[in-house]
């Protein structure tokens, strides 16, 4: 099977490459330097040249605060880009995997969110990602839309930031009133591959199991690495940012549970595995 991965140099792209290379996949790897997904002509030409069976779109404008300043750019990358890929995939009969986010929800519902909860994004990032979802659905029925959250893997992420800060600080302040689920790219990539094999199209949530605050997440990182750092809880209001952060964005992998099965691990177990492999 021939698979085209956009955003191949990102955290998820790198993990997908590792896992897909172990199986019988022919990979076509692109990033912003080799394919501009916001250009429909470039996308059509590229997709028609290589004729993949599946396109996995890991490309996105994920800098949440910058999206507030760069709304047009966010729309082009997060909405128009997925549309171009979905249309090009449909034209050759290919499937489309599109990665989305917990930011499509308002962040004020205090229960794990299934795929059927009402979306109501509060940021430019969330709004453009939701439009991207809708355009993929509209232009290619063979789609897997996968919402994830708090992702970490091979690249810049919260785990590495905390470890780096611990080298220079004995005390760290971390937000304790935002609740979500840390998710390993290892688990997410496994689910993506399983879904591609299943041909079970639709919208899916995919995070590791459980929930915690950023404060809890940091505490667990230092506990597992035996690093002595004092972590002080603080509120979101103490660190105002241009883009509103969801207070509660725990996703329930409801559709996975009821289709191919939820193969993700508890977040603590996935984190320990990641830290052991660093």
C-alpha atoms as an extended CHARMM CRD file, in Angstrom:
* protein
*
       278  EXT
         1         1  UNK       CA              0.0000000000        0.0000000000        0.0000000000  PROA      1               0.0000000000
         2         2  UNK       CA              1.2810000000        3.4420000000       -0.9670000000  PROA      2               0.0000000000
         3         3  UNK       CA              0.8650000000        6.1230000000        1.7420000000  PROA      3               0.0000000000
         4         4  UNK       CA              1.5010000000        9.8530000000        1.3420000000  PROA      4               0.0000000000
         5         5  UNK       CA              2.3020000000       11.6220000000        4.6320000000  PROA      5               0.0000000000
         6         6  UNK       CA              2.1540000000       15.4160000000        4.8170000000  PROA      6               0.0000000000
         7         7  UNK       CA              3.8870000000       17.1170000000        7.7400000000  PROA      7               0.0000000000
         8         8  UNK       CA              6.2920000000       14.1680000000        7.7520000000  PROA      8               0.0000000000
         9         9  UNK       CA              8.9190000000       16.0650000000        9.7670000000  PROA      9               0.0000000000
        10        10  UNK       CA              6.5540000000       16.7050000000       12.6940000000  PROA      10              0.0000000000
        11        11  UNK       CA              6.1730000000       14.6000000000       15.8290000000  PROA      11              0.0000000000
        12        12  UNK       CA              3.3740000000       12.4030000000       14.5050000000  PROA      12              0.0000000000
        13        13  UNK       CA              4.8470000000       12.1730000000       11.0240000000  PROA      13              0.0000000000
        14        14  UNK       CA              8.1340000000       10.8560000000       12.3910000000  PROA      14              0.0000000000
        15        15  UNK       CA              6.4080000000        8.2240000000       14.5000000000  PROA      15              0.0000000000
        16        16  UNK       CA              4.2010000000        7.1060000000       11.5970000000  PROA      16              0.0000000000
        17        17  UNK       CA              7.3000000000        6.6760000000        9.4480000000  PROA      17              0.0000000000
        18        18  UNK       CA              8.9410000000        4.4530000000       12.0910000000  PROA      18              0.0000000000
        19        19  UNK       CA              5.8830000000        2.2360000000       12.4810000000  PROA      19              0.0000000000
        20        20  UNK       CA              4.8980000000        2.0730000000        8.8130000000  PROA      20              0.0000000000
        21        21  UNK       CA              8.4320000000        1.2250000000        7.7260000000  PROA      21              0.0000000000
        22        22  UNK       CA              8.1630000000       -1.9570000000        9.8240000000  PROA      22              0.0000000000
        23        23  UNK       CA              5.1540000000       -3.0070000000        7.7550000000  PROA      23              0.0000000000
        24        24  UNK       CA              4.4980000000       -3.3350000000        4.0300000000  PROA      24              0.0000000000
        25        25  UNK       CA              3.9270000000        0.3520000000        3.2360000000  PROA      25              0.0000000000
        26        26  UNK       CA              5.5070000000        2.3750000000        0.4540000000  PROA      26              0.0000000000
        27        27  UNK       CA              5.9220000000        5.8580000000        1.9130000000  PROA      27              0.0000000000
        28        28  UNK       CA              5.8330000000        9.1860000000        0.1020000000  PROA      28              0.0000000000
        29        29  UNK       CA              7.0280000000       11.8430000000        2.5380000000  PROA      29              0.0000000000
        30        30  UNK       CA              6.3450000000       15.5570000000        2.2210000000  PROA      30              0.0000000000
        31        31  UNK       CA              6.6060000000       18.6380000000        4.3540000000  PROA      31              0.0000000000
        32        32  UNK       CA              6.2350000000       22.3680000000        3.7760000000  PROA      32              0.0000000000
        33        33  UNK       CA              9.5260000000       22.4560000000        1.8620000000  PROA      33              0.0000000000
        34        34  UNK       CA              8.3880000000       19.8840000000       -0.7250000000  PROA      34              0.0000000000
        35        35  UNK       CA              4.6060000000       20.3890000000       -0.9920000000  PROA      35              0.0000000000
        36        36  UNK       CA              2.4650000000       23.4680000000       -0.3660000000  PROA      36              0.0000000000
        37        37  UNK       CA             -0.8690000000       21.9400000000        0.6170000000  PROA      37              0.0000000000
        38        38  UNK       CA             -2.5390000000       25.3640000000        0.3290000000  PROA      38              0.0000000000
        39        39  UNK       CA             -1.9710000000       25.2760000000       -3.4510000000  PROA      39              0.0000000000
        40        40  UNK       CA             -4.6340000000       23.1370000000       -5.1380000000  PROA      40              0.0000000000
        41        41  UNK       CA             -2.6060000000       22.9020000000       -8.3610000000  PROA      41              0.0000000000
        42        42  UNK       CA              0.5040000000       21.6910000000       -6.5060000000  PROA      42              0.0000000000
        43        43  UNK       CA             -1.5220000000       19.1600000000       -4.5220000000  PROA      43              0.0000000000
        44        44  UNK       CA             -3.2980000000       17.7750000000       -7.6090000000  PROA      44              0.0000000000
        45        45  UNK       CA             -0.0300000000       17.5030000000       -9.5240000000  PROA      45              0.0000000000
        46        46  UNK       CA              1.7760000000       15.7970000000       -6.6260000000  PROA      46              0.0000000000
        47        47  UNK       CA             -1.0360000000       13.3690000000       -5.8170000000  PROA      47              0.0000000000
        48        48  UNK       CA             -1.5520000000       12.4570000000       -9.4760000000  PROA      48              0.0000000000
        49        49  UNK       CA              2.1700000000       11.8840000000       -9.9050000000  PROA      49              0.0000000000
        50        50  UNK       CA              2.5080000000        9.4220000000       -7.0010000000  PROA      50              0.0000000000
        51        51  UNK       CA             -1.0830000000        8.0740000000       -6.8340000000  PROA      51              0.0000000000
        52        52  UNK       CA             -1.1090000000        7.0290000000       -3.1510000000  PROA      52              0.0000000000
        53        53  UNK       CA             -3.7860000000        4.7160000000       -1.7850000000  PROA      53              0.0000000000
        54        54  UNK       CA             -3.9660000000        6.7880000000        1.4120000000  PROA      54              0.0000000000
        55        55  UNK       CA             -3.0790000000       10.3840000000        2.2970000000  PROA      55              0.0000000000
        56        56  UNK       CA             -2.3100000000       11.0280000000        5.9720000000  PROA      56              0.0000000000
        57        57  UNK       CA             -2.4630000000       14.7620000000        6.6800000000  PROA      57              0.0000000000
        58        58  UNK       CA             -0.2620000000       15.6030000000        9.6630000000  PROA      58              0.0000000000
        59        59  UNK       CA              0.3880000000       19.1440000000        8.3970000000  PROA      59              0.0000000000
        60        60  UNK       CA             -1.1370000000       21.9870000000       10.4330000000  PROA      60              0.0000000000
        61        61  UNK       CA             -0.5910000000       25.4540000000       11.8370000000  PROA      61              0.0000000000
        62        62  UNK       CA             -0.4740000000       24.3160000000       15.4760000000  PROA      62              0.0000000000
        63        63  UNK       CA              0.9490000000       27.4250000000       17.1490000000  PROA      63              0.0000000000
        64        64  UNK       CA             -2.2820000000       28.3040000000       18.9040000000  PROA      64              0.0000000000
        65        65  UNK       CA             -1.3590000000       31.8560000000       19.9070000000  PROA      65              0.0000000000
        66        66  UNK       CA              0.1320000000       32.7180000000       16.5090000000  PROA      66              0.0000000000
        67        67  UNK       CA             -3.0790000000       31.5610000000       14.8420000000  PROA      67              0.0000000000
        68        68  UNK       CA             -4.8450000000       34.4640000000       16.5850000000  PROA      68              0.0000000000
        69        69  UNK       CA             -2.4730000000       36.8820000000       14.8280000000  PROA      69              0.0000000000
        70        70  UNK       CA             -2.2870000000       34.9410000000       11.5460000000  PROA      70              0.0000000000
        71        71  UNK       CA             -5.9130000000       34.0520000000       10.8800000000  PROA      71              0.0000000000
        72        72  UNK       CA             -5.5480000000       33.9180000000        7.0870000000  PROA      72              0.0000000000
        73        73  UNK       CA             -2.4770000000       31.7060000000        7.3060000000  PROA      73              0.0000000000
        74        74  UNK       CA             -4.2220000000       29.4220000000        9.8300000000  PROA      74              0.0000000000
        75        75  UNK       CA             -7.2350000000       29.1130000000        7.5110000000  PROA      75              0.0000000000
        76        76  UNK       CA             -5.0720000000       28.3030000000        4.5020000000  PROA      76              0.0000000000
        77        77  UNK       CA             -3.1070000000       25.5610000000        6.2900000000  PROA      77              0.0000000000
        78        78  UNK       CA             -5.7760000000       24.1330000000        8.6100000000  PROA      78              0.0000000000
        79        79  UNK       CA             -8.8290000000       24.3630000000        6.3530000000  PROA      79              0.0000000000
        80        80  UNK       CA             -7.9870000000       24.9430000000        2.6870000000  PROA      80              0.0000000000
        81        81  UNK       CA             -5.0360000000       22.5390000000        2.7680000000  PROA      81              0.0000000000
        82        82  UNK       CA             -7.1170000000       19.5770000000        3.9950000000  PROA      82              0.0000000000
        83        83  UNK       CA             -9.7730000000       20.4180000000        1.3730000000  PROA      83              0.0000000000
        84        84  UNK       CA             -7.1690000000       20.3120000000       -1.4040000000  PROA      84              0.0000000000
        85        85  UNK       CA             -5.8230000000       16.9850000000       -0.1690000000  PROA      85              0.0000000000
        86        86  UNK       CA             -9.3120000000       15.4870000000        0.2390000000  PROA      86              0.0000000000
        87        87  UNK       CA            -10.3310000000       16.5340000000       -3.2900000000  PROA      87              0.0000000000
        88        88  UNK       CA             -7.1220000000       15.2200000000       -4.8410000000  PROA      88              0.0000000000
        89        89  UNK       CA             -7.4760000000       11.9470000000       -2.9290000000  PROA      89              0.0000000000
        90        90  UNK       CA            -11.0940000000       11.5630000000       -4.0370000000  PROA      90              0.0000000000
        91        91  UNK       CA            -10.1370000000       12.1430000000       -7.6820000000  PROA      91              0.0000000000
        92        92  UNK       CA             -7.9110000000        9.0410000000       -7.6540000000  PROA      92              0.0000000000
        93        93  UNK       CA            -10.0590000000        6.9540000000       -5.2690000000  PROA      93              0.0000000000
        94        94  UNK       CA             -7.6770000000        7.3430000000       -2.3110000000  PROA      94              0.0000000000
        95        95  UNK       CA             -8.5480000000        7.4820000000        1.3820000000  PROA      95              0.0000000000
        96        96  UNK       CA             -7.8520000000       10.5160000000        3.5660000000  PROA      96              0.0000000000
        97        97  UNK       CA             -6.6660000000       10.5410000000        7.1820000000  PROA      97              0.0000000000
        98        98  UNK       CA             -6.9360000000       13.9830000000        8.7550000000  PROA      98              0.0000000000
        99        99  UNK       CA             -5.6150000000       14.8530000000       12.2160000000  PROA      99              0.0000000000
       100       100  UNK       CA             -7.7320000000       17.2850000000       14.2380000000  PROA      100             0.0000000000
       101       101  UNK       CA             -7.8810000000       18.5580000000       17.8040000000  PROA      101             0.0000000000
       102       102  UNK       CA             -9.7250000000       18.9190000000       21.1000000000  PROA      102             0.0000000000
       103       103  UNK       CA             -9.8420000000       22.6790000000       20.3900000000  PROA      103             0.0000000000
       104       104  UNK       CA            -12.9640000000       22.1430000000       18.2540000000  PROA      104             0.0000000000
       105       105  UNK       CA            -14.8410000000       21.9850000000       21.5810000000  PROA      105             0.0000000000
       106       106  UNK       CA            -15.4940000000       24.9740000000       23.8820000000  PROA      106             0.0000000000
       107       107  UNK       CA            -13.6230000000       23.4500000000       26.8320000000  PROA      107             0.0000000000
       108       108  UNK       CA            -16.3320000000       24.1250000000       29.4010000000  PROA      108             0.0000000000
       109       109  UNK       CA            -18.1210000000       20.7470000000       29.5440000000  PROA      109             0.0000000000
       110       110  UNK       CA            -16.9250000000       18.7580000000       32.5560000000  PROA      110             0.0000000000
       111       111  UNK       CA            -17.2670000000       15.2530000000       31.1860000000  PROA      111             0.0000000000
       112       112  UNK       CA            -15.2420000000       13.2020000000       28.7000000000  PROA      112             0.0000000000
       113       113  UNK       CA            -16.3430000000       14.2620000000       25.2330000000  PROA      113             0.0000000000
       114       114  UNK       CA            -17.5000000000       11.7730000000       22.6180000000  PROA      114             0.0000000000
       115       115  UNK       CA            -17.3880000000       12.3920000000       18.8890000000  PROA      115             0.0000000000
       116       116  UNK       CA            -21.0630000000       13.4020000000       18.9880000000  PROA      116             0.0000000000
       117       117  UNK       CA            -20.8180000000       16.3560000000       21.3650000000  PROA      117             0.0000000000
       118       118  UNK       CA            -21.6380000000       19.7640000000       19.8840000000  PROA      118             0.0000000000
       119       119  UNK       CA            -18.5270000000       21.5620000000       18.6570000000  PROA      119             0.0000000000
       120       120  UNK       CA            -18.0200000000       25.2260000000       19.4970000000  PROA      120             0.0000000000
       121       121  UNK       CA            -14.3850000000       26.3190000000       19.0610000000  PROA      121             0.0000000000
       122       122  UNK       CA            -13.2480000000       29.4130000000       20.9650000000  PROA      122             0.0000000000
       123       123  UNK       CA            -10.0130000000       30.1480000000       19.1030000000  PROA      123             0.0000000000
       124       124  UNK       CA             -8.8700000000       30.7570000000       15.5340000000  PROA      124             0.0000000000
       125       125  UNK       CA             -6.9240000000       27.4980000000       15.7310000000  PROA      125             0.0000000000
       126       126  UNK       CA            -10.0090000000       25.5390000000       16.7990000000  PROA      126             0.0000000000
       127       127  UNK       CA            -12.2630000000       27.2300000000       14.2450000000  PROA      127             0.0000000000
       128       128  UNK       CA             -9.9210000000       26.6150000000       11.3190000000  PROA      128             0.0000000000
       129       129  UNK       CA             -9.3560000000       22.9950000000       12.3640000000  PROA      129             0.0000000000
       130       130  UNK       CA            -13.1200000000       22.4210000000       12.5350000000  PROA      130             0.0000000000
       131       131  UNK       CA            -13.5980000000       23.9180000000        9.0650000000  PROA      131             0.0000000000
       132       132  UNK       CA            -10.8500000000       21.5700000000        7.8780000000  PROA      132             0.0000000000
       133       133  UNK       CA            -12.7820000000       18.6030000000        9.2940000000  PROA      133             0.0000000000
       134       134  UNK       CA            -15.9850000000       19.7130000000        7.5640000000  PROA      134             0.0000000000
       135       135  UNK       CA            -14.2660000000       20.1870000000        4.2080000000  PROA      135             0.0000000000
       136       136  UNK       CA            -12.6280000000       16.7590000000        4.3660000000  PROA      136             0.0000000000
       137       137  UNK       CA            -16.0410000000       15.1930000000        5.0610000000  PROA      137             0.0000000000
       138       138  UNK       CA            -17.5910000000       17.1450000000        2.2060000000  PROA      138             0.0000000000
       139       139  UNK       CA            -15.0080000000       16.3070000000       -0.4440000000  PROA      139             0.0000000000
       140       140  UNK       CA            -14.0010000000       12.7230000000        0.3550000000  PROA      140             0.0000000000
       141       141  UNK       CA            -16.3550000000       10.1020000000        1.8480000000  PROA      141             0.0000000000
       142       142  UNK       CA            -13.3930000000        7.7690000000        2.4200000000  PROA      142             0.0000000000
       143       143  UNK       CA            -12.1220000000        9.7050000000        5.4280000000  PROA      143             0.0000000000
       144       144  UNK       CA            -10.8080000000        9.1020000000        8.9130000000  PROA      144             0.0000000000
       145       145  UNK       CA            -10.9220000000       12.2990000000       10.9620000000  PROA      145             0.0000000000
       146       146  UNK       CA             -8.9660000000       11.7760000000       14.1660000000  PROA      146             0.0000000000
       147       147  UNK       CA             -9.1040000000       14.2870000000       17.0300000000  PROA      147             0.0000000000
       148       148  UNK       CA             -6.2810000000       14.1290000000       19.5300000000  PROA      148             0.0000000000
       149       149  UNK       CA             -4.8120000000       16.2940000000       22.3120000000  PROA      149             0.0000000000
       150       150  UNK       CA             -1.7050000000       17.0920000000       24.3790000000  PROA      150             0.0000000000
       151       151  UNK       CA              0.5120000000       15.2500000000       21.9030000000  PROA      151             0.0000000000
       152       152  UNK       CA              4.1730000000       14.4570000000       22.5270000000  PROA      152             0.0000000000
       153       153  UNK       CA              6.7490000000       12.4490000000       20.5880000000  PROA      153             0.0000000000
       154       154  UNK       CA              9.9380000000       13.0360000000       18.5940000000  PROA      154             0.0000000000
       155       155  UNK       CA             10.1100000000       16.8340000000       18.5490000000  PROA      155             0.0000000000
       156       156  UNK       CA              9.3970000000       19.8780000000       20.6870000000  PROA      156             0.0000000000
       157       157  UNK       CA              6.7600000000       19.1470000000       23.3220000000  PROA      157             0.0000000000
       158       158  UNK       CA              5.7230000000       19.7010000000       26.9370000000  PROA      158             0.0000000000
       159       159  UNK       CA              7.7410000000       16.7510000000       28.2590000000  PROA      159             0.0000000000
       160       160  UNK       CA             11.0130000000       17.9850000000       26.7850000000  PROA      160             0.0000000000
       161       161  UNK       CA             10.2570000000       21.5570000000       27.8550000000  PROA      161             0.0000000000
       162       162  UNK       CA              9.7800000000       20.4420000000       31.4700000000  PROA      162             0.0000000000
       163       163  UNK       CA             12.9780000000       18.3850000000       31.4200000000  PROA      163             0.0000000000
       164       164  UNK       CA             14.9410000000       21.3090000000       29.9720000000  PROA      164             0.0000000000
       165       165  UNK       CA             13.5250000000       23.7700000000       32.5180000000  PROA      165             0.0000000000
       166       166  UNK       CA             14.3910000000       21.4150000000       35.3840000000  PROA      166             0.0000000000
       167       167  UNK       CA             18.0780000000       21.7370000000       34.4900000000  PROA      167             0.0000000000
       168       168  UNK       CA             18.0240000000       25.4640000000       35.2520000000  PROA      168             0.0000000000
       169       169  UNK       CA             15.2790000000       25.8310000000       37.8810000000  PROA      169             0.0000000000
       170       170  UNK       CA             14.6030000000       24.2780000000       41.2710000000  PROA      170             0.0000000000
       171       171  UNK       CA             10.9910000000       25.5290000000       41.2560000000  PROA      171             0.0000000000
       172       172  UNK       CA              8.5220000000       25.5810000000       38.3600000000  PROA      172             0.0000000000
       173       173  UNK       CA              5.0190000000       27.0430000000       38.1290000000  PROA      173             0.0000000000
       174       174  UNK       CA              2.6150000000       24.9360000000       36.0660000000  PROA      174             0.0000000000
       175       175  UNK       CA             -1.0760000000       25.5090000000       35.3010000000  PROA      175             0.0000000000
       176       176  UNK       CA             -3.3310000000       23.2740000000       37.3730000000  PROA      176             0.0000000000
       177       177  UNK       CA             -6.8290000000       24.2580000000       36.1770000000  PROA      177             0.0000000000
       178       178  UNK       CA             -6.6810000000       22.9490000000       32.6020000000  PROA      178             0.0000000000
       179       179  UNK       CA             -7.6070000000       19.2680000000       32.3470000000  PROA      179             0.0000000000
       180       180  UNK       CA             -6.8680000000       16.9590000000       29.4250000000  PROA      180             0.0000000000
       181       181  UNK       CA             -5.0660000000       13.7710000000       28.4440000000  PROA      181             0.0000000000
       182       182  UNK       CA             -1.3630000000       13.5560000000       27.5110000000  PROA      182             0.0000000000
       183       183  UNK       CA             -1.1100000000       11.4590000000       24.3440000000  PROA      183             0.0000000000
       184       184  UNK       CA              1.9090000000        9.6490000000       22.9460000000  PROA      184             0.0000000000
       185       185  UNK       CA              2.4590000000        9.7520000000       19.1850000000  PROA      185             0.0000000000
       186       186  UNK       CA              3.3180000000        6.0470000000       19.5160000000  PROA      186             0.0000000000
       187       187  UNK       CA             -0.2600000000        5.2280000000       20.5390000000  PROA      187             0.0000000000
       188       188  UNK       CA             -1.8100000000        7.6030000000       17.9970000000  PROA      188             0.0000000000
       189       189  UNK       CA              0.2460000000        6.1680000000       15.1190000000  PROA      189             0.0000000000
       190       190  UNK       CA             -0.7920000000        2.6240000000       16.0670000000  PROA      190             0.0000000000
       191       191  UNK       CA             -4.4460000000        3.6540000000       15.9400000000  PROA      191             0.0000000000
       192       192  UNK       CA             -4.0300000000        5.3960000000       12.5650000000  PROA      192             0.0000000000
       193       193  UNK       CA             -2.5240000000        2.2400000000       11.0630000000  PROA      193             0.0000000000
       194       194  UNK       CA             -5.2860000000        0.0950000000       12.5870000000  PROA      194             0.0000000000
       195       195  UNK       CA             -7.9760000000        2.3760000000       11.1570000000  PROA      195             0.0000000000
       196       196  UNK       CA             -6.4250000000        2.3200000000        7.6790000000  PROA      196             0.0000000000
       197       197  UNK       CA             -6.5140000000       -1.4780000000        7.7930000000  PROA      197             0.0000000000
       198       198  UNK       CA            -10.1190000000       -1.4930000000        9.0310000000  PROA      198             0.0000000000
       199       199  UNK       CA            -11.7220000000        0.6480000000        6.2690000000  PROA      199             0.0000000000
       200       200  UNK       CA            -14.0550000000        1.8830000000        9.0320000000  PROA      200             0.0000000000
       201       201  UNK       CA            -14.4760000000        5.5020000000        7.9340000000  PROA      201             0.0000000000
       202       202  UNK       CA            -15.7110000000        8.3280000000       10.1580000000  PROA      202             0.0000000000
       203       203  UNK       CA            -14.7120000000       10.6880000000       12.9660000000  PROA      203             0.0000000000
       204       204  UNK       CA            -12.7280000000        9.2850000000       15.8800000000  PROA      204             0.0000000000
       205       205  UNK       CA            -11.2490000000       10.5590000000       19.1230000000  PROA      205             0.0000000000
       206       206  UNK       CA             -7.8240000000        9.1960000000       19.9670000000  PROA      206             0.0000000000
       207       207  UNK       CA             -6.0100000000       10.1030000000       23.1570000000  PROA      207             0.0000000000
       208       208  UNK       CA             -4.4010000000        7.9510000000       25.7940000000  PROA      208             0.0000000000
       209       209  UNK       CA             -6.6560000000        6.8520000000       28.6490000000  PROA      209             0.0000000000
       210       210  UNK       CA             -7.2860000000        8.9070000000       31.7990000000  PROA      210             0.0000000000
       211       211  UNK       CA             -6.9840000000       12.5960000000       32.5650000000  PROA      211             0.0000000000
       212       212  UNK       CA             -4.8330000000       15.0940000000       34.4580000000  PROA      212             0.0000000000
       213       213  UNK       CA             -3.8610000000       18.7560000000       34.6460000000  PROA      213             0.0000000000
       214       214  UNK       CA             -0.6430000000       20.1780000000       33.1930000000  PROA      214             0.0000000000
       215       215  UNK       CA              0.5380000000       20.3760000000       36.8170000000  PROA      215             0.0000000000
       216       216  UNK       CA             -0.1440000000       16.6460000000       37.3170000000  PROA      216             0.0000000000
       217       217  UNK       CA              1.5640000000       15.9030000000       34.0090000000  PROA      217             0.0000000000
       218       218  UNK       CA              4.7000000000       17.7770000000       35.0740000000  PROA      218             0.0000000000
       219       219  UNK       CA              4.7290000000       16.0840000000       38.4790000000  PROA      219             0.0000000000
       220       220  UNK       CA              4.5480000000       12.6650000000       36.8390000000  PROA      220             0.0000000000
       221       221  UNK       CA              7.4020000000       13.4940000000       34.4220000000  PROA      221             0.0000000000
       222       222  UNK       CA              9.7170000000       14.4180000000       37.3000000000  PROA      222             0.0000000000
       223       223  UNK       CA              8.5800000000       11.4710000000       39.4080000000  PROA      223             0.0000000000
       224       224  UNK       CA              9.3310000000        8.9830000000       36.6290000000  PROA      224             0.0000000000
       225       225  UNK       CA             12.7310000000       10.5830000000       35.9300000000  PROA      225             0.0000000000
       226       226  UNK       CA             13.5940000000       10.8930000000       39.6470000000  PROA      226             0.0000000000
       227       227  UNK       CA             14.2010000000       14.6240000000       39.2600000000  PROA      227             0.0000000000
       228       228  UNK       CA             13.8720000000       16.7890000000       42.3550000000  PROA      228             0.0000000000
       229       229  UNK       CA             12.0070000000       19.9060000000       41.2910000000  PROA      229             0.0000000000
       230       230  UNK       CA              9.3390000000       21.7420000000       43.2390000000  PROA      230             0.0000000000
       231       231  UNK       CA              6.2590000000       22.1120000000       41.0300000000  PROA      231             0.0000000000
       232       232  UNK       CA              3.9180000000       24.9030000000       42.1210000000  PROA      232             0.0000000000
       233       233  UNK       CA              0.3200000000       24.9020000000       40.8580000000  PROA      233             0.0000000000
       234       234  UNK       CA             -1.0100000000       28.1280000000       39.3320000000  PROA      234             0.0000000000
       235       235  UNK       CA             -4.1500000000       29.2960000000       37.5390000000  PROA      235             0.0000000000
       236       236  UNK       CA             -4.6790000000       30.0370000000       33.8580000000  PROA      236             0.0000000000
       237       237  UNK       CA             -5.3120000000       33.6730000000       34.7830000000  PROA      237             0.0000000000
       238       238  UNK       CA             -1.7460000000       33.9720000000       36.1070000000  PROA      238             0.0000000000
       239       239  UNK       CA             -0.4360000000       33.2620000000       32.6000000000  PROA      239             0.0000000000
       240       240  UNK       CA             -2.7160000000       35.0970000000       30.1440000000  PROA      240             0.0000000000
       241       241  UNK       CA             -2.2470000000       34.0660000000       26.5050000000  PROA      241             0.0000000000
       242       242  UNK       CA             -3.6580000000       35.4550000000       23.2400000000  PROA      242             0.0000000000
       243       243  UNK       CA             -5.6480000000       32.2580000000       22.6000000000  PROA      243             0.0000000000
       244       244  UNK       CA             -8.1150000000       30.9040000000       25.1400000000  PROA      244             0.0000000000
       245       245  UNK       CA             -7.1350000000       27.4900000000       26.5170000000  PROA      245             0.0000000000
       246       246  UNK       CA             -9.8190000000       24.8480000000       27.1470000000  PROA      246             0.0000000000
       247       247  UNK       CA            -10.4600000000       24.3460000000       30.8700000000  PROA      247             0.0000000000
       248       248  UNK       CA            -11.5900000000       20.7650000000       30.2750000000  PROA      248             0.0000000000
       249       249  UNK       CA            -10.8830000000       18.9160000000       27.0390000000  PROA      249             0.0000000000
       250       250  UNK       CA            -10.7980000000       15.2320000000       27.9190000000  PROA      250             0.0000000000
       251       251  UNK       CA            -11.7920000000       13.2030000000       24.8670000000  PROA      251             0.0000000000
       252       252  UNK       CA            -13.4510000000        9.7940000000       25.1090000000  PROA      252             0.0000000000
       253       253  UNK       CA            -12.4200000000        7.3430000000       22.3880000000  PROA      253             0.0000000000
       254       254  UNK       CA            -16.0490000000        6.3150000000       22.0040000000  PROA      254             0.0000000000
       255       255  UNK       CA            -15.9720000000        5.4250000000       18.3110000000  PROA      255             0.0000000000
       256       256  UNK       CA            -12.7950000000        3.3950000000       18.7230000000  PROA      256             0.0000000000
       257       257  UNK       CA            -14.3970000000        1.5470000000       21.6280000000  PROA      257             0.0000000000
       258       258  UNK       CA            -17.3670000000        0.6560000000       19.4310000000  PROA      258             0.0000000000
       259       259  UNK       CA            -15.5690000000       -0.1590000000       16.1690000000  PROA      259             0.0000000000
       260       260  UNK       CA            -11.9950000000       -1.4620000000       15.9760000000  PROA      260             0.0000000000
       261       261  UNK       CA            -11.3480000000       -1.3260000000       19.7370000000  PROA      261             0.0000000000
       262       262  UNK       CA             -9.4190000000        1.2010000000       21.8170000000  PROA      262             0.0000000000
       263       263  UNK       CA             -5.7780000000        0.0590000000       21.8420000000  PROA      263             0.0000000000
       264       264  UNK       CA             -4.3970000000        3.1840000000       23.5590000000  PROA      264             0.0000000000
       265       265  UNK       CA             -2.6770000000        2.9030000000       26.9400000000  PROA      265             0.0000000000
       266       266  UNK       CA             -3.2120000000        4.8090000000       30.1950000000  PROA      266             0.0000000000
       267       267  UNK       CA             -1.3710000000        8.1350000000       29.8620000000  PROA      267             0.0000000000
       268       268  UNK       CA              0.9770000000        7.3270000000       32.7530000000  PROA      268             0.0000000000
       269       269  UNK       CA              2.0760000000        4.0520000000       31.1280000000  PROA      269             0.0000000000
       270       270  UNK       CA              2.6130000000        5.6870000000       27.7360000000  PROA      270             0.0000000000
       271       271  UNK       CA              4.6170000000        8.4970000000       29.3310000000  PROA      271             0.0000000000
       272       272  UNK       CA              6.8770000000        6.0690000000       31.2200000000  PROA      272             0.0000000000
       273       273  UNK       CA              7.5540000000        4.1840000000       27.9830000000  PROA      273             0.0000000000
       274       274  UNK       CA              8.3610000000        7.4450000000       26.1800000000  PROA      274             0.0000000000
       275       275  UNK       CA             10.7500000000        8.6130000000       28.9020000000  PROA      275             0.0000000000
       276       276  UNK       CA             12.5220000000        5.2290000000       28.8580000000  PROA      276             0.0000000000
       277       277  UNK       CA             13.0300000000        5.5680000000       25.0850000000  PROA      277             0.0000000000
       278       278  UNK       CA             14.2900000000        9.1830000000       25.1870000000  PROA      278             0.0000000000
